Amino acid sequence: MLGKNKPSLELLFSQLGLANSLAAIELYVRTHQIPAGMPLHDAPFWNRSQRDFLISHLVQDDDWAIWIDELNQQLHMDAYKLQTA
């Protein structure tokens, strides 16, 4: 499945079919913020395959779930800042 590659944020982006350089990830996070209360997998920018990937690995609570949780936090960063302001 993953071979020698352990899941990471970079590999998660690759699995989702997204550019996975650090600069690309930073840009994606900055430009794809989602509102508080919206589950990550409900964000309007995912396609069906990406959404299914996110949901299935969260349900399985496998090694990807940690990185999906990290992505979730990063994509909600602006919403969290508003709540604490």
Beta strands, then each sheet from edge to edge (+ up, - down):
end
